[in-house]
Amino acid sequence: MSENRVPSCARMRRDHHPYWYEKLAERWNQRFAEHFVYPNFDSLGVEPRFVGGNHMFVRGPHISAGDHFHCYSTRHDPISLAVDPFEGGAGHIAFGSYVILSPGVRMRSASSIRIGDNCMLAEQTFITDADWHDQYHRIYPGKSAPVVLENNVWIGDRVTICKGVTIGENSIIGAASVVTKSIPKNTVAAGNPARPVGELDPAHAITRRDALFVHGLPYTEFKDQFDRKRLAGNSLSSWLRALLFPTRKM
């Protein structure tokens, strides 16, 4: 994700920055998150990762996450998590383990938003458990009802999920959909409003995100090997050349 930390002229066919820069940026991200991001959560599980934590906004009480919670924010697409417990309400946002949030994810809760294990939320997903302004009563939060994403749900780009919705286990929501009613498990849904357009075979094995953490190499070693291979041969001089004198061959 370090391509988000270098000038746009270096965002070419591949990363040109050297391996040592990747590790330095990771350490900086970790220290920044520990100091500025962690304290905004009621609880965090083991080894959370916040890439671009300076572009992540967490506001309000009752926000928690399980193990290996990964968030990727950018300057143009920050992540925003907000709880507004009006009039003694019980607003909260709770993430399970092995959840990933992509750039631009936004959540706002006046009631309850619960995200299960292994859920993947693509860029610019918006989840809200309230109307915030009714047609006639235009003082927030308006009507509110809990939102639940069960385990292993995959949400596509620019999806909006509205109050009172439950999305069943393993289900997939297509890009740019607006989900106003609950979706059963093992279902592919899309559209505005979102409707079922396909089914998943429950007998077919599904590879979940936790496979990165509970099988084979520990995630940190897997990531390190991946970075070494991806950035092999890069040097400070080649990086500076790509920054200052980009060509089509780079």
C-alpha positions in Angstrom: 0.0 0.0 0.0 3.0 2.3 0.1 2.2 3.5 -3.4 -0.3 5.8 -1.7 2.6 7.5 0.1 4.6 8.6 -2.9 3.9 11.2 -5.6 1.5 10.3 -8.4 4.3 10.3 -11.0 5.7 7.2 -9.4 2.4 5.2 -9.6 3.3 3.4 -12.8 3.3 -0.2 -13.9 4.9 -1.4 -10.7 6.3 -0.1 -7.4 9.8 1.3 -7.7 10.5 2.1 -4.1 13.1 -0.1 -2.4 12.3 -2.8 0.2 13.8 -0.9 3.1 11.4 2.0 2.4 8.4 -0.4 2.6 9.6 -1.7 6.0 10.3 1.9 7.2 6.8 3.0 6.2 5.3 -0.1 7.9 7.0 0.8 11.1 5.9 4.4 10.9 2.3 3.3 10.3 2.5 1.0 13.2 3.8 3.6 15.6 1.3 6.2 14.4 -1.6 3.8 14.8 -0.6 2.8 18.3 -0.4 6.4 19.4 -3.3 8.0 17.6 -5.7 5.3 16.3 -5.7 2.5 18.9 -7.0 4.7 21.8 -10.2 5.5 19.8 -11.4 1.9 20.0 -13.0 0.4 23.1 -11.1 -2.8 22.3 -8.8 -4.3 19.6 -7.8 -7.9 19.0 -4.3 -9.1 18.2 -2.2 -7.5 15.4 -4.4 -4.8 13.9 -3.0 -3.0 10.9 -3.9 0.5 9.9 -2.2 1.6 6.6 -2.7 5.3 6.2 -3.9 5.7 9.8 -3.5 9.5 9.5 -6.4 9.3 7.1 -8.7 7.3 9.4 -11.3 9.0 11.5 -12.9 7.2 14.5 -15.5 9.2 16.5 -17.7 8.3 19.4 -17.9 5.5 22.0 -18.5 1.7 21.6 -16.3 0.9 18.6 -14.5 -2.4 18.8 -12.7 -4.9 16.6 -11.4 -8.5 16.8 -8.1 -10.1 15.7 -6.2 -9.1 12.6 -8.4 -6.1 11.8 -7.0 -4.4 8.6 -7.8 -0.9 7.4 -6.4 0.8 4.3 -7.0 4.6 4.2 -5.8 7.2 1.7 -5.9 11.0 1.6 -8.5 10.9 -1.1 -10.5 8.1 0.4 -10.3 8.1 4.2 -12.1 5.6 6.4 -14.7 7.1 8.8 -16.3 5.2 11.7 -18.8 7.3 13.8 -21.2 6.4 16.6 -23.9 8.9 17.6 -25.7 7.6 20.7 -28.5 10.2 20.8 -30.8 10.5 23.8 -29.1 7.6 25.7 -29.2 5.3 22.6 -27.0 2.2 22.3 -25.1 3.1 19.1 -22.1 0.9 18.5 -20.0 -0.6 15.8 -18.4 -4.0 16.4 -16.1 -5.9 14.0 -15.3 -9.6 14.2 -11.9 -11.0 13.4 -10.1 -11.0 10.0 -12.1 -8.1 8.7 -10.7 -5.8 6.0 -11.8 -2.2 5.3 -10.8 -0.7 2.0 -10.3 3.0 1.3 -13.4 5.2 1.6 -15.4 2.9 3.9 -17.9 4.9 6.0 -20.1 3.7 8.9 -22.4 5.7 11.0 -24.4 4.2 13.9 -27.2 5.4 16.2 -28.3 1.9 17.0 -26.0 -1.1 16.1 -23.7 -2.1 13.3 -22.2 -5.6 13.6 -19.7 -7.0 11.1 -18.9 -10.7 11.4 -15.6 -12.6 10.9 -13.8 -12.6 7.6 -15.9 -9.8 6.1 -14.4 -7.8 3.2 -15.6 -4.3 2.5 -14.5 -2.8 -0.8 -13.9 0.9 -1.5 -16.4 3.5 -0.6 -18.8 1.2 1.1 -21.3 3.1 3.2 -23.2 1.4 6.1 -25.8 3.3 8.2 -28.3 2.0 10.8 -30.4 5.2 10.8 -32.2 7.6 8.4 -30.7 10.6 10.2 -33.5 12.8 8.7 -37.1 11.6 8.2 -39.3 13.1 5.6 -41.2 15.3 8.1 -39.0 15.0 11.3 -35.7 16.4 10.0 -33.8 16.4 13.2 -31.5 13.4 13.5 -31.1 10.5 14.0 -34.6 9.7 12.6 -35.6 6.0 12.4 -33.0 3.5 13.3 -32.6 -0.3 13.2 -29.6 -2.6 13.6 -27.4 -3.7 10.7 -25.7 -7.1 10.7 -23.2 -8.6 8.2 -22.8 -12.3 9.1 -19.5 -14.1 8.7 -17.6 -14.1 5.4 -19.7 -11.4 3.6 -18.1 -9.7 0.7 -19.3 -6.1 -0.1 -18.4 -4.6 -3.5 -17.3 -1.1 -4.4 -19.7 1.9 -3.6 -22.3 -0.3 -2.0 -24.8 1.4 0.4 -26.3 -0.7 3.2 -29.3 0.8 5.0 -30.9 0.5 8.4 -32.5 -2.8 9.5 -30.6 -5.0 6.9 -29.0 -8.4 7.7 -26.8 -9.9 5.0 -26.4 -13.7 5.5 -23.3 -15.7 5.8 -21.0 -15.9 2.7 -23.2 -13.6 0.6 -21.8 -11.2 -2.0 -23.2 -7.7 -2.8 -22.4 -6.4 -6.3 -20.8 -3.0 -6.9 -22.9 0.2 -6.5 -25.8 -1.7 -5.1 -28.2 -0.1 -2.5 -29.3 -2.7 0.1 -32.6 -1.8 1.7 -33.8 -5.3 2.6 -32.1 -8.3 4.2 -30.3 -10.8 1.9 -30.2 -14.5 2.7 -27.0 -16.5 3.2 -25.1 -17.9 0.2 -26.7 -15.3 -2.1 -25.3 -13.0 -4.8 -27.3 -9.8 -4.8 -27.0 -6.6 -6.9 -29.0 -3.5 -8.0 -30.8 -0.6 -6.6 -32.6 -1.8 -4.6 -30.4 -4.9 -4.3 -32.1 -8.2 -5.2 -30.8 -11.8 -5.4 -29.3 -12.5 -8.8 -27.5 -15.8 -8.0 -26.7 -18.4 -5.4 -23.5 -19.9 -3.9 -23.2 -23.7 -3.6 -22.9 -24.3 0.2 -21.1 -27.5 -0.5 -18.3 -25.7 -2.3 -15.4 -24.7 -0.2 -14.8 -21.0 0.2 -11.4 -19.6 1.0 -11.7 -17.1 3.8 -9.4 -14.3 4.9 -8.4 -16.2 8.0 -6.5 -18.6 5.8 -3.8 -15.9 5.7 -3.4 -16.1 9.4 -4.1 -19.6 10.6 -2.5 -21.8 7.9 1.1 -22.0 6.7 3.3 -19.0 7.5 2.3 -16.3 10.0 0.9 -13.3 8.2 3.9 -11.1 9.0 6.3 -13.6 7.4 4.0 -14.1 4.4 3.7 -10.4 3.9 7.5 -10.0 4.2 8.2 -12.7 1.6 5.6 -11.1 -0.7 7.2 -7.6 -0.4 10.7 -9.0 -1.0 9.6 -10.6 -4.2 7.5 -7.7 -5.3 10.3 -5.1 -4.7 13.2 -7.3 -5.7 15.9 -5.3 -7.6 14.6 -1.9 -6.6 17.2 0.6 -5.4 17.2 4.2 -4.2 18.7 5.3 -7.5 16.0 3.5 -9.6 13.3 4.9 -7.4 14.5 8.5 -7.7 14.9 8.0 -11.5 11.2 6.8 -11.7 10.1 9.8 -9.6 12.0 12.4 -11.6 12.2 10.9 -15.1 9.3 8.5 -15.6 9.1 6.6 -18.9 6.6 4.2 -20.5 9.1 1.4 -19.7 8.9 2.0 -15.9 
